[in-house]
Amino acid sequence: MIEIVKYESSYKSRWDDFVSKSKNGSFLFYRDYMEYHSERFIDSSLLFFEEDALIAVMPANVSANVLYSHRGLTFGGIISDKNMKLSLMLQLFEQLAAYLKAQGITKLIYKAIPYIYHETPGEEDLYALFRFGARLVRRDASSVICLKNKLRFSRDKQRRIKLARKNELVVKESNDFTAFMSLMEGLVQSKYKAKPTHTGDELNLLASRFPDNIKLFAVFESEEMLAGVVTYENNNVTHTQYIGSTEQGRREGAAELICNYLINEYSSNKKYFDFGISTEQNGRYLNASLAYYKESFGARAVMYDFYEVDLI
């Protein structure tokens, strides 16, 4: 019999330890990352036990009788270890559905973890979702490079990298998240009339908590930052959380120089390089120019999928 327990702070070390040994976990699921913006979400994360053994966890929050996994994260879902098998996952979902109904939850929105973030195959949850009548309600298209089988950069990207080198631009790792996010705020405001997901202060905090996972690479001319890329790194994946350039940086190929370094040198020990999504409006709109920019580095599509399960 599987027992479901709502997360509380006394489980922090056990939760984090399980995530660290899981087959589909990420530093995004450590409590110190999830809780940096805890005031925005009502946390309802769950732990799953079988005879006192922790077999799975699920980051989650509740809003208006809907359980999300998790609205503050790019993806979520059931995090499990190598012992998770199909029959056990089906039992887990059966207990999960009963538990949520008893809590007055009428719907589950499930944000599946893309396979590129799995240490070993771990899509038992997708089969269980199918069996429980889940509907695919959102599909975001990310652009990913398989680093062991890379495609050539486009001629334009090769030309711009040569231009950056001709201008003697150099890539450096930086800790100045404040300056970079100021640059990003200007870009996002001018393009989308919006703000980036993170502030400079938030990225400084998160980078201090996860220095091996959150990094900033930038191009400078003298002391002026021309471009930067914030990376979120897991064991198998380098993910670009933010990419931005000044107008001068765009003219001189600064962002292309950073991406070339990250793809062809820095990430040599990874399996995938993930540029992130190029879709909007719950996946219904493709920002074609943004997708093309990423595809010109040799990236191709991997899906970030959202499922809906009615519980009434």
N, C-alpha and C positions, 0 to 999 in steps of 0.2 A: 504494500500500500504506500503510495506516495503522499507525503505530507507537505503542504504549502505553508510557508511562514512569510509574513510581511517583514521587509527589511527594517531594522532599527540599528542604531549606532553600535550596539554591543556586538553586532555581526561584522563590523568593518574589516578586521584583520582576516577573518575567515573568508569573507567575500573576495577581498583583494588577492588572497592566496589562491583561491579557486580560479579566478580570472587569469592569474599568471601562469597556471598550469593547463589552461583549457586549450581546446583545439580550434577555437574560433573567436578567441578574445582579442582585446585591444586595450591599450592604455586608456582609451576613451571611457572604458567601463570601470576603471578604478574610482573609488569613492571620492578621492580628492579632485578628480576631474569632474565627475558628475555633479558635485555639490558646489562648484564655484559659482553657479547661478541658481542655487537652490530656492531663492526667493521668487523665481519666476514660475516654478512648477511645484505641484503637490506630489512629492515622491511617493510612489506605491510599488517600489521594486520588490521582487519576490525571490525567495530561496526555495528550492525543491529538495526534499530529503527522502531517502528510502532506507528505513531501519537505521536512522541517525546518521547515515552517510550523505553528504551533500553531493547531489548528482547534477544540478544545474542551477543557474541564476538567470534572472531576467530584469534588466533595467526597465523601469516603467514609471509613468505618471498618470494621474487621473484628471480628467476635465469633463464636467457635465455628463457623468455616468458612462464615459468612454475611457478605456484603458489604452494608453499609447506606449509603444516600446522603442524609443522614448522621445518626446518632442524636442528635448534639448540636445539630442544626439543625431548625427548624420544617419546612423543606422543602429539597430539594437537587436531585439529578438532573444531567443533562448541561447545562452552560452553554456556549453557542455564540454566534458572531457572525452578522452578516447574511449571510455567505457559506454558512451551513449550509443544505443542501437535503435533500429526502427521500432521494434515492439515496445521498448521502454518509452520512446518518444510519444507513441500513440497513447500509452497509459498516462503519460504526463499531461498531454493535451486534454484527455478526458477529465482528469482531475482539475486542470486549470479552468476548463469551461464551467464545471460545477462550482468551483470556488468563486469565480467571478460572478456567476448568477446569484449566489448566496450573498454577495457583497452589493447587489443592486446594479452591477455593471451590465449594460445592455449591448455593448459593442467592443470588440478588440481591433485596434489598428496596429498591425504588426509590420515592423520595418526590418526586413530580412538582411542579414549580414552578407555582403557580396562574397562570392567564393574566393576571390583573390586574397581576402583577409583570413582565410582558413589555413591553419598549420597542416591539417590533414582533412580529407573529405568530411564534410559535416552538414549535409543538407537534409538530415532526418526531419527537421522542422518543416521543410517545404512539402514533404510527403504528408506529414500530419495535417498541415494546413489544407491540402487538397482533400484529404479524407473528411475534414470537418467543414467542408463547404465554403472555404475562403474564396473571396473574389479579389483578383488583381485590380486595384483601384488607382494605382499610380506607378509609373515606371519612369525613372530618371536615367538618362543616358550619360554615363561617364566615359572619359577617353583614357585608355590605358595602354601602356607599352609593356609587352612581354620582353624583359631585359635579356633573356637568353636567346631570343629570336627577333632582334630588332629590325625594323624597316628603316630605309634610308630617309634622312630629312629631305624635305623639298629643296629645290634649287634656291628658292627665295630665302629659306632659313639658312642654308649653307652660305649664301652671299652675305646675309646680315651678320652671321658669326664672324666671317672674315673681316667685315667692316668694323666690328667691335674690337677685334684684335689689332687692326690697323690703327685704330684710335687709342690703342694701348690701354684699353679698359681691363680691369682685373677683378675677378670674383673674390670676395672675402666673406667669411662668416662674421656676423655682427650680433651684438646684443641690444641694439638700439631699436627695439620694437616700437617705442613711442614715435620716433621719427618716421618709421616705415608706415605705421597705421595712420599717421597724419597725411602721408602721401596717398594712402588708400582711400581715406575719407573724402579727399578732394576728387579722386577719380570716380568713386561710386556715386557721389552726389551729382557730379556733372553728367554721368552717363545714365543713371537710373533714378535720380532724385531720392536716394535712400542712404542708409548707413551700413557699414560692414557689420557682420555678426558680432565681432569682438571689438572692444576698445583697446587702445595701447596698454592701459593699466591691466586689463584682463589678460592680455597675452604675456605681459611681463610676469604676472602672477603665475599663470599656467606654465610658462617656460621655466620659472624658478622651481616649480614642483616637479616638472618632467623635463629636465635638461637634456636627456638622451633621446627624447621623442619629439620635442618642439624646438625648431631651429630657424634662424633667419640667415639667408645668404643674400648679399647685396653687392652692387657695383657702385663704386664711388669715383668721382673726378675731384681730386684734391679732397676736401672734406664734405663735398656735396653728394648725397645719395641720389643716383640716377635711376635705380631700379632695385627691386627686391623680390624674393620668394620666401614665404614662410612654409616650411615643411612640417608635416605630421608623419612621424615614422613609426612603423611597426616592424616586426621581425622580417616580414617578406615584402613590405610595401613602403615606398616613399610616396607620400601624397602631398600635392601642392594645395595648401589651404588658401593661400593668397598669392597672386602674381600682380605686380604693378610697376609702372614706369612713369617717370616725368616725361614731358614733351621732348626734352633733349635726349633722354634715355631711349625713347622710341625711335628717334632719328638715327641714333648711333648703335642700335642693336643690342642694348644692354640686357634686356630680358632674355633674348635668344642666347646670349653668352652664358647666363646663369643656367638656363635649362639644359644647354649642351653639357655643361660641367656636371650638373646633377644626374643627367641620364647616362652619360658615357664615362664618367669617372667616379663621382661620389657614391652612386647607388650600385656599384659593381657587385656587391654582396647580396643584393635583393633579387626578388623574382619579378616584381612589377613596379612600374612607375605610373601613378594614378594622378591625372590632371584634374579629376573631379568632374562634376556634371556641367552640361551645357543646355539643360532644359529648364523651363519655367512653367508656371501655371499648372502645377501638379503633373508635369511631364507632357502636357498637351501641346506645348510650344517649344520648338527647337531653335535656339540661338545659333543659326547656321554659321555665321561668321566666327563665333567663338569656337564652335566645334571644328571648323576648318583650321583655325589657328592651331589647335591641339593636334589635329590629324596631320598637319604638315610636319610635325616632329615624328610621325610614324605611329601615333596612337590610334587605337580602334576601340569599338564600343564594348562596354561591360555595363550591365543593368543594375541599378539600385531599385529594388522592388518593394512596394507597399501592399499589404493585404488587409482585407476587412472581413471580420467574422461576426455575424449577428448572433447574439446570445439570448434572444427572446423568442 
